[in-house]
Amino acid sequence: MNYNNILMSNLLDFLFEINQKGITKPLIIAGGFGLFLKQQYITERNIRTLFDDPLLQDRQKILIFSYR
């Protein structure tokens, strides 16, 4: 299992737990893993971007922000 799968598993566990507690605040996923998720989204949908090369960064961190 690679780091991205482990991080995704932890993120889904976290989202399940906050959903079970009735927390409905919007979340922003940032950091290296947030960039990875955005790159994956762009790639899957063939969205054109300004730069050809994806931004490479440490993906072993999840930063989660809540607002409202």
C-alpha positions as CSV (number, residue, x, y, z in Angstrom):
1,M,0.0,0.0,0.0
2,N,1.4,3.4,-0.9
3,Y,1.2,6.6,1.0
4,N,-1.6,8.0,-1.1
5,N,-3.8,5.0,-0.4
6,I,-3.0,5.3,3.4
7,L,-3.8,9.1,3.4
8,M,-7.0,8.6,1.4
9,S,-8.1,5.8,3.9
10,N,-7.3,8.1,6.8
11,L,-9.2,11.0,5.2
12,L,-12.3,8.8,4.5
13,D,-12.2,7.6,8.1
14,F,-12.0,11.2,9.4
15,L,-14.9,12.3,7.2
16,F,-17.0,9.3,8.4
17,E,-16.3,10.2,12.0
18,I,-17.2,13.8,11.7
19,N,-20.3,12.9,9.7
20,Q,-21.4,10.5,12.5
21,K,-21.0,13.3,15.0
22,G,-23.3,15.6,12.9
23,I,-20.5,18.0,11.9
24,T,-21.4,19.5,8.6
25,K,-19.0,22.4,8.2
26,P,-17.3,22.6,4.8
27,L,-13.7,21.4,4.8
28,I,-10.7,22.4,2.7
29,I,-8.1,19.7,2.0
30,A,-4.7,21.4,1.5
31,G,-1.0,20.6,1.7
32,G,0.7,18.1,-0.6
33,F,-2.2,15.7,-0.5
34,G,-4.6,18.4,-1.4
35,L,-2.5,19.2,-4.4
36,F,-2.4,15.5,-5.3
37,L,-6.2,15.3,-5.1
38,K,-6.6,18.4,-7.3
39,Q,-4.1,17.0,-9.9
40,Q,-6.1,13.7,-9.9
41,Y,-9.3,15.6,-10.4
42,I,-7.8,17.6,-13.3
43,T,-6.3,14.6,-14.9
44,E,-9.5,12.5,-14.8
45,R,-11.5,15.3,-16.4
46,N,-8.9,16.3,-19.0
47,I,-9.0,19.9,-17.9
48,R,-6.4,22.2,-19.5
49,T,-4.1,24.1,-17.1
50,L,-1.6,26.8,-17.6
51,F,1.4,24.5,-16.9
52,D,1.9,21.0,-18.4
53,D,3.9,19.6,-15.5
54,P,2.1,19.0,-12.2
55,L,3.4,20.5,-9.0
56,L,5.4,18.0,-7.1
57,Q,5.4,18.3,-3.4
58,D,5.5,16.0,-0.3
59,R,2.2,14.2,-0.3
60,Q,2.6,12.6,3.1
61,K,0.7,15.4,4.9
62,I,-3.0,16.3,5.0
63,L,-3.9,19.9,6.1
64,I,-7.6,20.3,6.8
65,F,-9.3,23.6,7.4
66,S,-12.8,24.4,8.3
67,Y,-14.6,27.6,7.7
68,R,-17.9,29.3,8.5
